[in-house]
């Protein structure tokens, strides 16, 4: 077991740039750190990576279980996979990681005592989740565990899909047992990310018992809303930009892919560009959401170079403009397309997409207070402004920063 003290956890959160992390346990709002990090890495990894056709390949192609199980005989990711994943997340400016400890195919990346269908019985021969937890602790990166309720490998679950019968007591005990392992064997857990609840109602999954177990063993761990009951945060999938409804203060995490698949898919070449991904991040922050951006490592554990390049580009942009993302809240609504706005303290950040260097642009912002300063965040260059007829600010300037993907103008009151 990895022993992570409260002091080490707090220090790690502080190193990740999360405000008030030192008082994590004492905070009246357990979600405060999560509201401030804004950008995380989702990792979908499992046997399916060897087939190179996405995480649903077993179900979608009707691969017999006995044939699919044989993949474990040659599953042997690099010993450096965990280290490289965390290093890449840090280079990208991501401030937490969520990994699939068990996806719908039932194969576990952790050394579960409740099934032999796990990574310790493969040529890798180790507990990959333990390796990742140790590396996250070393690199001060909060770690959350994705866990699928459905399980195509487990006979008790397969019986319910064939007959549409209720989930058995034995399978509910299996779920509880595996979640207990995740909560007790890997140190401090930032969150539990359930999935695959749609086949049965929450009372059949035993969702209330799962939540109670988490609250008892790791009360600081946040839980998402995919066990059929209200959690600490919501997880809209492939859905970006919707602002919270009035009075809705529930944290949100939009989970998105870089191409079209979650698990590694060699044929899928529909990569979003670095520019699109940076704009997605600004849109997420502007709607009060975290962006959980997925990577699906290849069968050897390496992240494909197209993903690495884009994540590093995002990190380079955040190095200069991260102040406009981390720890921010949505600012004013505006009528401009291809923009987003955030705020923190006495600063409002206006994100402008695709503003080409050398091009001149006039924008009107609904800012009523007289600003102390208006400037480009990236280089600090001051911008002239005046009051417009509606009482807001009129800013006219020529683009003069290195980034055309998202240019950030700061209005400091």
Secondary structure, 3 states (H helix, E strand, C coil): CCCCCHHHHHHHHHHCCCCCHHHCCCCCCCCHHHHHHCEEEEECCCHHHHCCECCCHHHHCCCCHHHHHHHHHHCCCCCCHHHHHHHHHHHHCCCEEEEEEECCCCCECCCCCCCCCEHHHCCCCCCHHHHHHHHHHHCCCEEEEEEECCCCCCHHHHHHHHHCCCCCHHHHHHHHHHHHHHHHCCCCCCEEEEECCCCCCHHHHCHHHHHHHHHHHCCCCEEECCCCCCCCEECCECCCCCCCCCCCCCEEEEEECCCCCCCCECCCCCCCCHHHHHHHHHHHHHCCEEEEEEECCCCCCCCCHHHHHHHHHHHHHHHHHHHHCCCCEECCCCCCCCEEEEEECCEEEEEEECCCCCCEEEEEECCCCCCCEEEECCCCCECCEEECCCCCEEEEEECCCCCCCEEEEEEEC
